Amino acid sequence: MNTLNLLFENKIGAIIVDDFLNTQQAQSLLEDIADQPEWCEAKVPEIHQHLTAKKTNQLFSSQYMIAADEISEEGYLELCKEYQSVWLRITNHCGFDPILLLFEYLKNTYHTSFEVAGKNNLTYSPVVARDLSIEVLPHADFGPFDGKEWAIGEVKKQLAWNIYLTPPGEGGETTVYDYVWDQSDMLDESSYGIRNFNQPVKTKFSVKPGMLVLFNSRNFHSIQKSTLPRIAIGGLLGQTEKNTFIAWS
Ligand SMILES: O=C(O)CCC(=O)C(=O)O
């Protein structure tokens, strides 16, 4: 079983590639993202608002934010057309597409081909860019929970990936707990993250520019507040009931 399979099976903590992007690639991607008018204060749905002492920037809304705002999958797919044209503007300007690099890396290293999730010939956005310098409380990301009737509802195993673009200063460590979200788990319906979460730690990592990290996002995970912007691009990867591999964010 290769390392990616082990991560999907939740048998290891994380896959870390230190210099997935070189310094120049990370810097030009960061500049191009920050140049977009769409890189703006995140529209945080009400149930996530307690997470943020201050508002931070985000490019594109995540699927779970859209679903929390009670926008349909069809509505989200329409929004994704705009997201895709912004992403094309960015990648044309910086001269490479980190999503294609990621897919190539996963294919070459783990012989696993990912396709962007979609419906009716329209596709989700495989990526968001975020500044997560705020404290992010323990939460799990799992398609059947975030989008039960959506294309991602058929996922059975799930990973998160992030490529970090800035040094976050003090703090900014990610903790992945040895505790998976389960259908039978009681979650606080009025809140996305959980305070006073007391579970064993599976792995912890600090982040730096150019670094790619994948972890099993069905495990609860949290981020410590940082003193500097902690900007990353990221998304989710799922293995479906039909044994296909899909990407979304
Ligand atoms: O930025 C990180 O290290 C993790 C972000 C996160 O919570 C996620 O990818 O679900």
The ligand as an SDF file (V2000), in Angstrom:
LIG
                    3D

 10  9  0  0  0  0  0  0  0  0999 V2000
   -4.0680   25.4280    7.0100 O   0  0  0  0  0  0  0  0  0  0  0  0
   -4.0040   24.3200    7.5400 C   0  0  0  0  0  0  0  0  0  0  0  0
   -2.9430   23.8750    7.9930 O   0  0  0  0  0  0  0  0  0  0  0  0
   -5.2340   23.4520    7.6250 C   0  0  0  0  0  0  0  0  0  0  0  0
   -6.4040   24.1420    7.0350 C   0  0  0  0  0  0  0  0  0  0  0  0
   -7.6740   23.4320    7.2950 C   0  0  0  0  0  0  0  0  0  0  0  0
   -8.3110   23.5440    8.3160 O   0  0  0  0  0  0  0  0  0  0  0  0
   -8.1660   22.5460    6.2900 C   0  0  0  0  0  0  0  0  0  0  0  0
   -7.4870   22.3560    5.2630 O   0  0  0  0  0  0  0  0  0  0  0  0
   -9.2680   21.9900    6.4840 O   0  0  0  0  0  0  0  0  0  0  0  0
  1  2  2  0
  2  3  1  0
  2  4  1  0
  4  5  1  0
  5  6  1  0
  6  7  2  0
  6  8  1  0
  8  9  2  0
  8 10  1  0
M  END
$$$$
